[in-house]
């Protein structure tokens, strides 16, 4: 399985909504596009950014990849063993 953010082959992936469900569910809107990412990338996204910022500014794979804070994490996580749990830091 291949993470769409860090490009690592990992044993399991999680589904990330590019526009958080908080912004679509109450308004009964289409939940929008999702991407398959590793748990480490998913935890880091939600550690670094709030749902408003994700919905308004970081709602594509490219925007997430090229955000400076996320790009720094991605450069680091690519060097980590994909079979081990990665700790995320704020």
BELRA-V956051 format. One record per pair of residues at least 24 apart in sequence whose ideal C-beta (glycine too) atoms are under 10 Angstrom apart, sorted by the first residue. I is the first residue (numbers start at 0). J is the second residue. D is the distance in whole Angstrom. If there is no record, write none. Layout:
BEGIN
I;J;D
I;J;D
END
This chain:
BEGIN
0;35;7
0;37;8
0;81;9
1;35;8
1;36;10
1;37;9
2;34;9
2;35;7
2;36;5
2;37;4
2;38;9
2;39;8
2;40;6
2;41;9
2;73;10
2;76;9
2;77;10
2;81;8
3;33;10
3;34;5
3;35;6
3;36;6
3;37;9
3;40;8
3;60;6
3;63;9
3;64;9
4;34;7
4;35;9
4;36;5
4;37;8
4;39;9
4;40;4
4;41;9
4;43;9
4;44;8
4;60;7
4;63;6
4;64;6
4;69;8
4;72;9
4;73;6
4;76;9
4;77;10
5;36;8
5;37;6
5;39;7
5;40;5
5;43;9
5;64;9
5;69;10
5;72;8
5;73;5
5;74;9
5;75;9
5;76;5
5;77;5
5;78;10
5;79;9
5;81;9
5;85;10
6;37;10
6;64;10
6;73;8
6;76;10
6;77;7
7;36;10
7;37;6
7;39;9
7;40;9
7;73;10
7;76;7
7;77;6
7;78;10
7;79;8
7;80;9
7;81;5
7;82;10
7;85;10
8;37;9
8;81;6
8;82;10
9;35;10
9;36;9
9;37;4
9;38;8
9;39;8
9;40;9
9;80;10
9;81;4
9;82;8
9;85;10
10;37;9
10;38;10
10;81;7
10;82;6
11;35;10
11;37;8
11;38;7
12;36;6
12;37;6
12;38;8
12;40;9
12;41;9
13;37;7
13;38;6
13;39;10
13;40;9
13;41;5
13;42;9
14;41;9
15;40;8
15;41;6
15;44;7
15;45;9
15;53;9
15;60;9
15;63;9
16;50;10
16;53;9
16;54;9
16;58;9
17;53;8
17;54;9
17;57;8
17;58;5
17;59;6
17;60;8
17;62;9
17;63;8
18;50;9
18;53;7
18;54;5
18;55;9
18;57;10
18;58;5
18;59;10
19;45;9
19;48;10
19;49;9
19;50;4
19;51;8
19;52;10
19;53;5
19;54;6
19;58;9
20;50;9
20;54;10
21;49;10
21;50;5
21;51;9
21;53;9
21;54;8
22;50;7
22;51;8
22;53;9
22;54;5
22;55;9
22;58;10
23;54;9
31;58;8
32;58;8
32;59;8
32;60;9
34;59;9
34;60;6
34;63;8
36;60;9
36;63;9
37;76;8
37;79;10
37;81;7
37;85;8
38;84;8
38;85;8
38;87;9
39;72;9
39;73;10
39;76;6
39;79;8
39;81;9
39;83;10
39;84;8
39;85;4
39;86;8
39;87;7
40;64;10
40;69;8
40;72;8
40;73;7
40;76;7
40;85;9
40;87;9
41;87;9
42;84;10
42;85;8
42;86;9
42;87;5
43;68;9
43;69;7
43;72;5
43;73;9
43;75;10
43;76;8
43;85;8
43;86;10
43;87;5
43;88;9
43;89;10
44;68;10
44;69;7
44;72;9
44;87;9
45;87;9
46;72;9
46;87;5
46;88;8
46;89;6
47;71;10
47;72;8
47;87;9
47;88;10
47;89;8
END
